[in-house]
Structure formats: structure tokens, C-alpha cells
């Protein structure tokens, strides 16, 4: 079968489904290969940082707490999200394999969006943890328990999976009789469904619902959480105590800023002025990749608790290596 036949749309009557989509992102950008090399290093460091964090939390029993269950969930989402996006992005653009199968396009869309959504809603769970710790310190250990956090995280995964299965699944009912050029660096939802020839009103409604649930609601909830935290801190008489409590929130606030500011800024700029497509694509690609690199550094690997756990693991491994080498040392016969 020739390449023309492979690319030909499958259809019956007026329904057209393309064999492939064409990803046109990063077009006409000078020296763009340096950017791909940068993303490659970002991915390697993301994998190393998040695998280290996941391993430490799993191996050190003192970190088996509700707080680090949330951190573990974020690190897992970071790792999976980067793996779903960056290797395929590099393969597509660095080696100029811009055609992607229809089924692979929808699969890529689902996995990139689900892990990005889990990252955003995990930040809400972290905000809840800080809210209870500061506003109800005496009841923290009775409210933020392992079963409670496990139930929250499980519900989050099931709800987001259901939402995105529906959102992505609705694309399968569309007919693509015209262009198959997706003006993005991956099979993003809006650039794909807007290529359809038939009625996309349901997809447009789902896109707005998903936008509200995945971006607006988390930001509103986090904002309300910090309003409550600010009110609680204002009631603390000692300035030193206020500063100490506020310091426990700084890492989380940095993560929120890293995630939300580029997305919100791009959307506001898109509404109020013109953004060059390449600028929007680069900003979007950085928004999808840089937070996963910075999360383990900002929130966990710099904290004394995690650093002490890493030192204990290294010390334990050294001792076990010394013990095993002594056992294996041959006995000299004279």
C-alpha cells in the first residue's frame, strides 16, 4: 500500500476520518534544534529528580505520611506527563516525523491532558493540606489522615479520567474532510476539533467545561484557601509565629506561580492582543515541561526532611555494601 493510500481518509457517506494528522508546531523558528536539545536535558533532569523523589518516599517509612502521599502523587504525574509529551515531541520535530496516526493523536491528547490535569488538582490538595495545618493546627492529624488523602487522590483520578475520556472521546464523532494540519506541538484538544467539518458545538461546550474544571476551579480554590490562611495568620499575635507559618506555604505558592502564571498570562494576552503562533507554542511547551522539572526541587528535594532521608539511605547502602564485601572476602589458607 502506497503512502497516498495510507494518508487517504476513511469514510462512509459524509463521514471522513483521516489516517493521519500533521503537527505544524515550531515552524520557521531559527536555531530551533537548540531548543529541542534544551528540552532533552529538561526531560533527563525531570526523570532523575522525580524518580529520586518517588524512590525516597517509597523506601523511607518516616515519609509515609499524608503530606508525602500528595507529593508522591505530584511526582508521579510529573514523571508520566513529561514522558507522555517530550519524547514524542523530540521524535516528531527533531527527526521531522510530523505525521501522526489518528488513533495515536487521540491517545497522545488524552495522556498529556490527564497528567497535566492531575498536576493542577494535586496543587489544590496541597493547598488543602496547608489550609488545615494553619487554620486548624490542633485537629490537623485527625483531619489530614492517610485514608482521607488516599480517598481524595483516588476520587481526583477517577473524576479527571472520566472527564477527559468524555472530552477526547467526543472527537471520534467528528468528520475531518478538510485540513489535517494541527497548529500545535502535540495533538491538543482545541486545534484538533476545530479542524472538523461537521457540528462541533458539543466539543466546544466540553472544551469550556474542561477549561473551567481543569484550570479555573483549581485557581479559585487555591485563592480561597490562601484568603482563609491570610485571615488565620492575621489573628496570630506574634510576628515570628506568623512568619514561621507563612514559610510552610512558600514552596507551594512558588509551584502555583510556576504552573498558573504562564497559562493565565497567555490566555489573557490571547484575548487582549495578538500573540505570534510560535511564541504561544514555545510558551505552552515550557508550561508543560518546566514545572515537572522544578517541582521536586522546589517542594521536596530542598527540604530538610527529604535531604535527611536521602542521607540515611546513602548511609544504609554504604553499610550494606561494606558488610557484603566483608562476607565475600576470601579466607587465605596458609
C-alpha angles and dihedrals in degrees: 000000000000126000091252090058092047091054094045115110121252110229147162120197105321098343115104126185118181120225089219144016123215118226109213100179122133093027120163095002111144116235090002091154089073088059090053090052088050090052089049091056090045090055094048092050091044091054093046094047097045095041089051091049094046091048094049093049091047096047101040111072094198087067092057090105132123091256093055092044085064092045090049090052092050093048091049091050090047092051095046094042093053091045091051092052117026104050091049091045091053092046091049100047107021092052094031096240095144098154113091126186116253093241092045089050093056092044091051091048092052097048096045092048097044095053092043089051092050089051092054096046092045086062087057090053089050090051089052089052091052091044093056093041093055103030097039105022095156092052097040097105093046094048103036099053131153094253092048094050092042089053092048093050093045092050090048092053094046094046095047092044090052093047095049095042087057094043095048094036092059089065089067090070092059127100118224107197098149134038121002094192111125108201096213141075093253136016095286117184103242098042089052103045092044088065091066122111099209131063112312098174093112091050090049091052091049090048090056092045091050091046090053095045098040101040115009100044095048091050092048093047092048090048092051090047092056092045087057091045090051091052091049092048092050089060092057108098098205116076089205091056091048091052092047091052092045092052089063088063100046096086091050092047090052090052091049090051092048092051104038109031097066092045095046092042093052093048093049091047091048091054097043102036146002119284120193109243092235092052090050092048094049091047091048093048091051090048089055096046114028098059091056088055095047100040098079091043097047101038107029123001092062094050119103093231094057094039090053090049091052090050091050091050092049091048091048091050092049091051092048091049092050091047093048092047091052091050092050095047108117119240111239115230118211 
